[in-house]
């Protein structure tokens, strides 16, 4: 099961057109993919979901989102329904963010910590955003950055004690999955061995500097 949500890069105003980030995270492993899109139209969501599915090491069986119009529309529903193995769509309850808590956490750690809260209103930057997400940021997070996962909550009198599993990367959780074939694990292991976290970090920082330069240049041009 994956959870999905969008993050608005609107700055302090929702007026006009601007970039959004689509976040998709797997509940079991924490494997997360992000993509930028212009506004949040249904065609853009489907296009980026297609790209995300190419990067996922597993097949989506259940897709859970909030009740936003970017997800609750016939274009997206048909995208998941009209395939050999249809994906079950589930929506969370309105105004209940806890229903989508896994992806809500990633919206901060995987989107805001990368692109901040600035307004991104240059459409041509979407391509660079997706290059940063797909080629550098997501591989770093999925293969090399460990995260914790809540196992259970135990009430002791008036206190609630939280128990967490050991810190693991999404890759490590995927490799430990008992219902995953050895062949798929071998393919994912080869993918990891082809990556260097130091080179990824260096290239990521260079791309982020380029992104900020282009944002600044576009602001000066439009001023």
Secondary structure, DSSP 8 states (H G I E B T S, - for coil): -EEEEEEEE-TT---S--EEEEEEEETTT--EEEEEEETT-HHHHHHHHHHHHHH-SS---EEEE-S-TTTSSHHHHHHHHSSSS--EEEE--TT-GGGGHHHHHHIIIIIIHHHTT-----GGGHHHHHHHIIIIIHHHHHHT--EEEEEEEEEETTEEEEEEEEEE-HHHHHHT-TTS-HHHHHHHHHHHHT--HHHHHHHHHHHHHHHHHHHHHHHHHH-
